[in-house]
Amino acid sequence: MNYNNAYTILKEHGQLHVLAHFDSLDESEQAHLLSQIAGIDWHIIDSVSHRQEITKRGSLAPLDAIETDEIEKKHSLFQELGLDAIRKQQIGAVLLAGGQGTRLGLDKPKGMLNVGLTKELYLFEMLIRNLQKNTDAAGAFVPLYIMTSDKNHDDTAAFFKEHNYFGYPKDYISFFIQEMVPCTDFNGKLLMESPSSLCMSPNGNGGWYTSMHNCGILEDVRRRGLKWLNVFSVDNVLQQIADPVFIGATIDSGCVCGAKVVRKAAPDERVGVLCLEDGRPSIVEYYEMTEEMATLRKPNGDLTYNFGVTLNYLFTVDTLEQMLGANMPLHIVEKKIPYMDASGNLIHPDKPNGYKFETLVLDMVHMSKDCIPCEIIREKEFAPIKNATGVDSLESARELMKKNGIEL
């Protein structure tokens, strides 16, 4: 893209302020800005004008899960189905690791967090251990694709190399960078980070498959003939990855998607709940639930909307391929976004001043024709590290790790 092309496009969308400092930039800075302009998806930016319509929800209804007692009864069947799929090289895993550990006092990739007490034991290391336990049982490796971000890609790749990939074969580990989306103010005007750069933010955890596609990583998925991808977040130190029982239960159900879910600890627990929306699987966030929905109970006393998602999903590759050509639902989120003002000063706002645009994995579940929720035991598989202290913190995760016999 050249200057004239950029000018025409920006003028059409009322965004000419982006070029206000163009003449003062050197050649490389100009090229960078033009590249960012060329990559703008105007469908996303223009959505600000009708964002209220985007957030409308359909008719919600409960969705029953395979509960732990049923999983235990069919454990052998599910496990053998899952192990067989791993042995046949049908399973891949995708780690969503684009975030920094800022909220935990770590100015590095979150996966580099040391969760040990008397020794170094990293979050990345624990996740690899959890994966390798299942690949050892199957006697076959699972390809692991790690999504990073512009901010943490180099640190993440170097960290894995420095630690010899924590014993996992490096030929089965690939890194790819999550795509970025421009930010706007509340009027839909693009925010500038500097004279040569737009304010950019990651496109949300639902952007992982399109990012894999655009980075060329899907060629590896196709070359290997993978049938399923298990996508999971970096947060949960106890989660099982490529869990053969989960894989087997999903395969046995005939569904194209599976979700690991945990029984809610309380009606107001801050977790998204897997349910049906207009007859399709969906996730309703805790803040979207009415008090009536949150407290509604079955005749046996269980909550009707009882199972929270843990961001550990299994999708068929065929289903994911169909999503590539579709527009993902867009979430427009109010955030505090540092930006450059008209005088060239960098401003750090103390309250939300604009929008970030995200796609979410939960919408990939809703785009699937069906989904089987599989209950996990909270104390054994759910120890997210999101906060510095209190609930879902490093401290609470360490306590659960100790209960599971992990030496810290």
Secondary structure as GFF3:
##gff-version 3
##sequence-region A 1 408
A	DSSP	alpha_helix	3	12	.	.	.	ID=ss1
A	DSSP	three_ten_helix	16	19	.	.	.	ID=ss2
A	DSSP	three_ten_helix	22	24	.	.	.	ID=ss3
A	DSSP	alpha_helix	27	38	.	.	.	ID=ss4
A	DSSP	alpha_helix	42	45	.	.	.	ID=ss5
A	DSSP	three_ten_helix	46	50	.	.	.	ID=ss6
A	DSSP	alpha_helix	51	54	.	.	.	ID=ss7
A	DSSP	beta_strand	60	62	.	.	.	ID=ss8
A	DSSP	alpha_helix	68	73	.	.	.	ID=ss9
A	DSSP	alpha_helix	75	87	.	.	.	ID=ss10
A	DSSP	beta_strand	91	96	.	.	.	ID=ss11
A	DSSP	three_ten_helix	102	104	.	.	.	ID=ss12
A	DSSP	three_ten_helix	110	112	.	.	.	ID=ss13
A	DSSP	alpha_helix	123	138	.	.	.	ID=ss14
A	DSSP	beta_strand	144	148	.	.	.	ID=ss15
A	DSSP	alpha_helix	153	162	.	.	.	ID=ss16
A	DSSP	three_ten_helix	164	167	.	.	.	ID=ss17
A	DSSP	three_ten_helix	170	172	.	.	.	ID=ss18
A	DSSP	beta_strand	173	177	.	.	.	ID=ss19
A	DSSP	beta_strand	180	182	.	.	.	ID=ss20
A	DSSP	beta_strand	184	185	.	.	.	ID=ss21
A	DSSP	beta_strand	192	194	.	.	.	ID=ss22
A	DSSP	beta_strand	197	198	.	.	.	ID=ss23
A	DSSP	beta_strand	200	202	.	.	.	ID=ss24
A	DSSP	three_ten_helix	205	207	.	.	.	ID=ss25
A	DSSP	alpha_helix	208	214	.	.	.	ID=ss26
A	DSSP	alpha_helix	218	224	.	.	.	ID=ss27
A	DSSP	beta_strand	228	233	.	.	.	ID=ss28
A	DSSP	alpha_helix	244	253	.	.	.	ID=ss29
A	DSSP	beta_strand	257	263	.	.	.	ID=ss30
A	DSSP	beta_strand	273	277	.	.	.	ID=ss31
A	DSSP	beta_strand	280	284	.	.	.	ID=ss32
A	DSSP	three_ten_helix	286	288	.	.	.	ID=ss33
A	DSSP	alpha_helix	291	295	.	.	.	ID=ss34
A	DSSP	beta_strand	307	316	.	.	.	ID=ss35
A	DSSP	alpha_helix	317	324	.	.	.	ID=ss36
A	DSSP	beta_strand	331	335	.	.	.	ID=ss37
A	DSSP	beta_strand	339	340	.	.	.	ID=ss38
A	DSSP	beta_strand	346	347	.	.	.	ID=ss39
A	DSSP	beta_strand	354	358	.	.	.	ID=ss40
A	DSSP	alpha_helix	361	367	.	.	.	ID=ss41
A	DSSP	beta_strand	372	376	.	.	.	ID=ss42
A	DSSP	alpha_helix	378	381	.	.	.	ID=ss43
A	DSSP	alpha_helix	394	403	.	.	.	ID=ss44
###
